[in-house]
Amino acid sequence: MKTAKSELATFCQAHGIRRLAIFGSALRSDFGPASDIDVLVEFATDRTPGLPGIVGMEIELSALFGDRKVDLRTPELALGGTRRPKAADRGGAARIAAERSRNG
């Protein structure tokens, strides 16, 4: 699973994503050809999409990740909105692309 950071950065910028992290089996040794990719995103406060937007982003990310199934989650969806996720909460979530430029 290799995707250029620049492609993910462009995706994040286009959708108002401040942070993007991969978690779950994609970070473990049991990741295989049939595994999906779990993605945690945090949107800018003025860019939070509805369900159709989330589904569209899953489709776009799937194409970026070689047509693997993508499950897109926000901190609220991932943890029931009770608290902010930490890397340890998600089996060592890896932030791979994404804080928006402070200048842009």
Accessible surface in RSA format (square Angstrom, percent):
REM  Atomic radii and reference values for relative SASA: ProtOr
REM  Chains: A
REM  Algorithm: Lee & Richards
REM  Probe-radius: 1.40
REM  Slices: 20
REM RES _ NUM      All-atoms   Total-Side   Main-Chain    Non-polar    All polar
REM                ABS   REL    ABS   REL    ABS   REL    ABS   REL    ABS   REL
RES MET A   1   104.21  54.0  32.39  21.4  71.83 171.0  45.04  38.3  59.17  78.4
RES LYS A   2   200.25  97.7 165.75 101.7  34.50  82.2 112.64 101.4  87.61  93.3
RES THR A   3    26.73  19.0   2.35   2.4  24.38  58.1   6.64   8.9  20.10  30.4
RES ALA A   4    48.69  44.8  32.79  50.6  15.91  36.2  43.93  61.9   4.77  12.6
RES LYS A   5   147.75  72.1 142.10  87.2   5.65  13.4  85.64  77.1  62.11  66.2
RES SER A   6    78.89  66.7  68.24  91.1  10.65  24.5  54.57 116.2  24.31  34.1
RES GLU A   7    81.50  46.8  73.43  55.6   8.07  19.2  33.39  64.6  48.11  39.3
RES LEU A   8     2.89   1.6   2.89   2.1   0.00   0.0   2.89   2.0   0.00   0.0
RES ALA A   9    49.32  45.3  44.09  68.0   5.24  11.9  45.79  64.5   3.53   9.4
RES THR A  10    91.44  65.0  88.62  89.8   2.82   6.7  63.84  85.8  27.60  41.7
RES PHE A  11    10.52   5.3   4.70   2.9   5.82  15.1  10.35   6.3   0.17   0.5
RES CYS A  12     3.25   2.5   3.25   3.6   0.00   0.0   3.25   8.2   0.00   0.0
RES GLN A  13   111.23  62.2 106.00  77.5   5.23  12.5  24.89  53.0  86.33  65.5
RES ALA A  14    65.63  60.3  37.66  58.1  27.96  63.6  50.24  70.8  15.39  40.8
RES HIS A  15    41.00  22.4  36.65  25.5   4.34  11.1  25.69  26.5  15.30  17.8
RES GLY A  16     0.00   0.0   0.00   N/A   0.00   0.0   0.00   0.0   0.00   0.0
RES ILE A  17     0.00   0.0   0.00   0.0   0.00   0.0   0.00   0.0   0.00   0.0
RES ARG A  18    91.61  38.5  91.61  46.7   0.00   0.0  21.57  29.5  70.04  42.4
RES ARG A  19    67.39  28.3  67.30  34.3   0.09   0.2  23.84  32.6  43.55  26.4
RES LEU A  20     0.18   0.1   0.16   0.1   0.02   0.1   0.18   0.1   0.00   0.0
RES ALA A  21    13.47  12.4  13.47  20.8   0.00   0.0  13.47  19.0   0.00   0.0
RES ILE A  22     1.65   0.9   1.65   1.2   0.00   0.0   1.65   1.2   0.00   0.0
RES PHE A  23    17.77   8.9  17.74  11.0   0.03   0.1  17.74  10.8   0.03   0.1
RES GLY A  24    15.32  18.9   0.00   N/A  15.32  18.9  13.34  36.6   1.98   4.4
RES SER A  25    18.32  15.5  16.67  22.2   1.65   3.8  12.64  26.9   5.69   8.0
RES ALA A  26    16.38  15.1   0.00   0.0  16.38  37.3   0.00   0.0  16.38  43.4
RES LEU A  27    70.25  39.1  34.05  24.4  36.20  91.0  40.04  28.1  30.22  81.3
RES ARG A  28   128.65  54.0 113.98  58.1  14.67  34.9  62.44  85.3  66.20  40.1
RES SER A  29   124.75 105.4  80.87 107.9  43.88 101.1  58.70 125.0  66.06  92.5
RES ASP A  30    92.79  65.0  65.18  64.9  27.62  65.3  47.54 111.9  45.25  45.1
RES PHE A  31    46.50  23.3  25.46  15.8  21.04  54.7  25.46  15.4  21.04  60.2
RES GLY A  32    19.96  24.6   0.00   N/A  19.96  24.6  19.94  54.7   0.03   0.1
RES PRO A  33   133.39  97.2 109.69 100.0  23.69  86.1 112.99  93.3  20.40 126.8
RES ALA A  34   107.13  98.5  68.45 105.6  38.69  88.0  79.46 111.9  27.67  73.3
RES SER A  35    25.78  21.8  13.10  17.5  12.68  29.2  10.30  21.9  15.48  21.7
RES ASP A  36    38.68  27.1  34.49  34.3   4.20   9.9   9.53  22.4  29.15  29.1
RES ILE A  37     0.00   0.0   0.00   0.0   0.00   0.0   0.00   0.0   0.00   0.0
RES ASP A  38    27.28  19.1  27.00  26.9   0.27   0.6   1.04   2.4  26.24  26.2
RES VAL A  39     0.00   0.0   0.00   0.0   0.00   0.0   0.00   0.0   0.00   0.0
RES LEU A  40    16.56   9.2  15.14  10.8   1.41   3.6  15.14  10.6   1.41   3.8
RES VAL A  41     1.14   0.7   0.00   0.0   1.14   2.7   1.14   1.0   0.00   0.0
RES GLU A  42    28.17  16.2  26.81  20.3   1.36   3.2  17.86  34.5  10.31   8.4
RES PHE A  43    18.62   9.3   5.14   3.2  13.47  35.1   5.14   3.1  13.47  38.6
RES ALA A  44    11.03  10.1  10.85  16.7   0.18   0.4  11.03  15.5   0.00   0.0
RES THR A  45   137.52  97.8 109.43 110.9  28.09  66.9  84.65 113.7  52.87  79.9
RES ASP A  46   123.19  86.3  86.88  86.5  36.31  85.9  48.98 115.3  74.20  74.0
RES ARG A  47    92.26  38.7  80.10  40.8  12.16  29.0  30.57  41.8  61.69  37.4
RES THR A  48    99.47  70.7  70.15  71.1  29.32  69.9  56.56  76.0  42.91  64.9
RES PRO A  49    36.57  26.7  13.14  12.0  23.43  85.2  23.93  19.8  12.64  78.6
RES GLY A  50    47.83  59.0   0.00   N/A  47.83  59.0  35.12  96.4  12.71  28.5
RES LEU A  51   132.15  73.6 122.17  87.4   9.98  25.1 123.88  87.0   8.27  22.3
RES PRO A  52   112.36  81.9  96.99  88.4  15.37  55.9 103.92  85.8   8.44  52.5
RES GLY A  53    28.80  35.5   0.00   N/A  28.80  35.5  24.34  66.8   4.46  10.0
RES ILE A  54    19.03  10.8  19.03  14.2   0.00   0.0  19.03  13.7   0.00   0.0
RES VAL A  55    67.65  44.5  67.65  61.2   0.00   0.0  67.65  58.8   0.00   0.0
RES GLY A  56    28.79  35.5   0.00   N/A  28.79  35.5  27.24  74.8   1.55   3.5
RES MET A  57     7.15   3.7   6.71   4.4   0.44   1.0   6.71   5.7   0.44   0.6
RES GLU A  58    37.60  21.6  36.54  27.6   1.06   2.5   6.95  13.4  30.65  25.0
RES ILE A  59   117.11  66.6 113.60  84.6   3.50   8.4 115.81  83.4   1.30   3.5
RES GLU A  60    79.16  45.4  74.05  56.0   5.11  12.2  35.72  69.1  43.45  35.5
RES LEU A  61     0.00   0.0   0.00   0.0   0.00   0.0   0.00   0.0   0.00   0.0
RES SER A  62    23.12  19.5  23.12  30.9   0.00   0.0  11.24  23.9  11.88  16.6
RES ALA A  63    68.28  62.8  48.78  75.3  19.50  44.4  49.72  70.0  18.56  49.2
RES LEU A  64    47.09  26.2  32.16  23.0  14.93  37.5  35.91  25.2  11.18  30.1
RES PHE A  65    12.46   6.2   2.64   1.6   9.81  25.5   7.03   4.3   5.43  15.5
RES GLY A  66    64.72  79.8   0.00   N/A  64.72  79.8  38.82 106.5  25.89  58.0
RES ASP A  67   120.56  84.5  95.63  95.2  24.94  59.0  28.70  67.5  91.86  91.6
RES ARG A  68    52.16  21.9  46.16  23.5   6.01  14.3  19.00  26.0  33.16  20.1
RES LYS A  69   131.88  64.3 117.88  72.3  14.00  33.3 108.69  97.8  23.19  24.7
RES VAL A  70     6.37   4.2   0.00   0.0   6.37  15.4   0.00   0.0   6.37  17.3
RES ASP A  71    24.25  17.0  24.25  24.1   0.00   0.0   1.26   3.0  22.99  22.9
RES LEU A  72     0.26   0.1   0.00   0.0   0.26   0.7   0.00   0.0   0.26   0.7
RES ARG A  73    90.37  37.9  90.22  46.0   0.15   0.4  10.26  14.0  80.11  48.6
RES THR A  74    15.62  11.1  15.62  15.8   0.00   0.0  12.19  16.4   3.44   5.2
RES PRO A  75    16.10  11.7  15.84  14.4   0.26   1.0  16.07  13.3   0.03   0.2
RES GLU A  76   108.70  62.4 103.37  78.2   5.33  12.7  53.54 103.6  55.15  45.0
RES LEU A  77   113.11  63.0  88.12  63.0  24.99  62.8  90.64  63.7  22.47  60.5
RES ALA A  78    20.01  18.4   0.29   0.5  19.72  44.8   4.52   6.4  15.48  41.0
RES LEU A  79    33.21  18.5  19.00  13.6  14.21  35.7  26.34  18.5   6.87  18.5
RES GLY A  80    64.66  79.7   0.00   N/A  64.66  79.7  37.47 102.8  27.19  60.9
RES GLY A  81    48.90  60.3   0.00   N/A  48.90  60.3  16.73  45.9  32.17  72.1
RES THR A  82   110.25  78.4  74.30  75.3  35.95  85.7  72.29  97.1  37.96  57.4
RES ARG A  83   131.78  55.3 114.59  58.4  17.19  40.9  66.23  90.5  65.55  39.7
RES ARG A  84   141.34  59.3 130.33  66.4  11.01  26.2  66.86  91.4  74.47  45.1
RES PRO A  85    29.03  21.2  12.36  11.3  16.67  60.6  12.64  10.4  16.39 101.8
RES LYS A  86   143.56  70.0 134.37  82.4   9.19  21.9  86.30  77.7  57.26  61.0
RES ALA A  87    59.30  54.5  47.38  73.1  11.92  27.1  49.36  69.5   9.94  26.3
RES ALA A  88    91.01  83.7  62.19  96.0  28.82  65.6  69.63  98.1  21.39  56.6
RES ASP A  89    46.06  32.3  18.22  18.1  27.83  65.8   8.75  20.6  37.30  37.2
RES ARG A  90    57.01  23.9  50.91  26.0   6.10  14.5   5.47   7.5  51.54  31.2
RES GLY A  91    65.30  80.5   0.00   N/A  65.30  80.5  43.60 119.6  21.70  48.6
RES GLY A  92    41.01  50.6   0.00   N/A  41.01  50.6  28.75  78.9  12.27  27.5
RES ALA A  93    21.73  20.0   8.29  12.8  13.44  30.6   8.29  11.7  13.44  35.6
RES ALA A  94    33.34  30.7  27.42  42.3   5.92  13.5  33.34  46.9   0.00   0.0
RES ARG A  95   151.60  63.7 118.76  60.5  32.84  78.2  26.81  36.6 124.79  75.6
RES ILE A  96    48.71  27.7  39.12  29.1   9.60  23.1  43.95  31.6   4.77  12.9
RES ALA A  97     8.93   8.2   0.69   1.1   8.24  18.7   8.56  12.1   0.36   1.0
RES ALA A  98    22.17  20.4   0.00   0.0  22.17  50.4   6.27   8.8  15.90  42.1
RES GLU A  99    85.15  48.9  57.66  43.6  27.49  65.4  25.34  49.0  59.81  48.8
RES ARG A 100    95.30  40.0  75.39  38.4  19.91  47.4  32.10  43.9  63.19  38.3
RES SER A 101    73.31  61.9  47.24  63.0  26.07  60.1  43.93  93.5  29.38  41.2
RES ARG A 102   229.15  96.2 185.96  94.8  43.20 102.8  79.34 108.4 149.81  90.8
RES ASN A 103   151.14 104.2 112.27 108.5  38.87  93.6  34.02  81.9 117.11 113.2
RES GLY A 104    91.14 112.4   0.00   N/A  91.14 112.4  46.16 126.7  44.98 100.7
END  Absolute sums over single chains surface
CHAIN  1 A     6351.9       4616.7       1735.2       3508.2       2843.7
END  Absolute sums over all chains
TOTAL          6351.9       4616.7       1735.2       3508.2       2843.7
